[in-house]
């Protein structure tokens, strides 16, 4: 394995994130090639967490832009401080100052940085997470293109801002709609699936060190069993860790019907799924 | 291609053979529906100079992140990579020689096992012919019909409920548009004499179309694929699926191939039978995030189900709780003497908000005129 990739994998592990070689290679290339990373995969497999961990191991700021329908330039890129502009304009007019208001109030003094602009101007270059980009409108994707390709934002009144040092950009998507080809082509792509049994055991062991090995394996097997049951909200890695933590806090020695019944809310998030699992029988979980 | 060669040679110490292999990889992937070209090849060459190319596993990981754009491609990429490069450990060697090393691939690993492996890969490659795929989607429909379907589909979309967007547009009695107000105030010495306001826009309707393409629906498959294509070209957020024994999301295929249809090999996993309950259940669980209260789910099927009725009942129960409206389009409904008494149809009917007969252009126009998709 490339020495740098191996080093990055070790650093991720020290930050309590278990990444396989494929994922580490993409993260390494993202840094080397200066490309954004587009991560898709089921909810709760650690997409958002990875961005946080990358910021942690690089020792830089973590900036997050949560996407939603209706997200626009004023919330993602920049906005003007309108009350301040208005006050300035009135002061100038009433004080008869000799200033050209129309240009003076469109300076950096009146500029409000939103996450994307902040990511460009921060030094050292931060890690920028554009979370759940599929929730935003197609128009917002178009807005991102200049940013992702050039690491540049153009403000009509001032000019273009280009990052001195490009930030590391991680985009995540849960595939509620198809993203445009233009956006995909600008990114390195990763499909982050549920981890294998051994990797999931390793992750839980790392996150909940006080839990007995046999209990960790039981929890992992039970969660994997539930993922095969076509639940409305299949449990992700986050739910596995929550469940393991709950088992540890309750000082459970062995998984049985009672302990599962008490803690099932950590794993299942809808009433329909609860009913379904009870119908199947909890014994299937603790004996799995 | 010349540009590619020049640039790639500037990037690093890659051999001519490697560059050649990477160059031919994009056209090879395009045969399998990947939308890749020279930019991806350039990025791949740049990436190769940043990693250890002796490790084919690492090369595969790097190339996968560059060439792949969706989960389906992610899944098949390793086998395509293996086919193209005939993966053998240490097949590639980093070298300063730029040309005349075309024998590099054969050298250094000439064991009997290796050569037989390459022969197998070669045989697999020859066995594949992308032109053999059956194309049945929109090819048979005439140009005039296509235009008419598009016209009436656009009219149909106007009937669907449009949820309120969080985007704003101009209008009275709504929040102040500060940006515009301030800009205008500058003309009046800073006095905001005109207050501009904005209101929330109506968002595009969310529509999910699920079409049965089992054997019994084959006579109608072209027409409904055309309708699905037309929906994708309207002002609506549309997702399209086809199903028989499995369900498959075809939105990217339809928007990409437009009127040429969908190649058979893209639907290879869908067999001849019908498992409506299973497929709808898959839809609810795998694509649950597409199904919201504002979503209208259109199921196009004759209701002949070979699966267990309980499964269909359970799936319909789940779907009716997730989406705002379910419209079931049955092409047999207009036939004389037809009664929806088939087990699948009678199980699903209690959960259906609208039961509509559409089987050709005329019936589609009729359904739109009768505003069958309105609340």
Interface residues (C-beta under 8 A of the other chain):
Chain A: X1 X2 X5 X21 X22 X25 X26 X28 X29 X32 X33 X35 X37 X40 X68 X69 X70 X71 X72 X74 X80 X82 X85 X86 X89 X90 X92 X93 X101 X102 X105 X137 X174 X175 X176 X177 X178 X181 X184 X185 X188 X189 X190 X191 X230 X231 X232 X233 X234 X272
Chain B: X35 X39 X40 X43 X46 X47 X50 X51 X52 X55 X57 X58 X61 X62 X64 X65 X66 X68 X69 X70 X71 X74 X75 X165 X166 X167 X178 X179 X181 X182 X185 X186 X189 X190 X191 X192 X203 X237 X239 X251 X252 X281 X282 X284 X285 X288 X289 X290 X318 X321
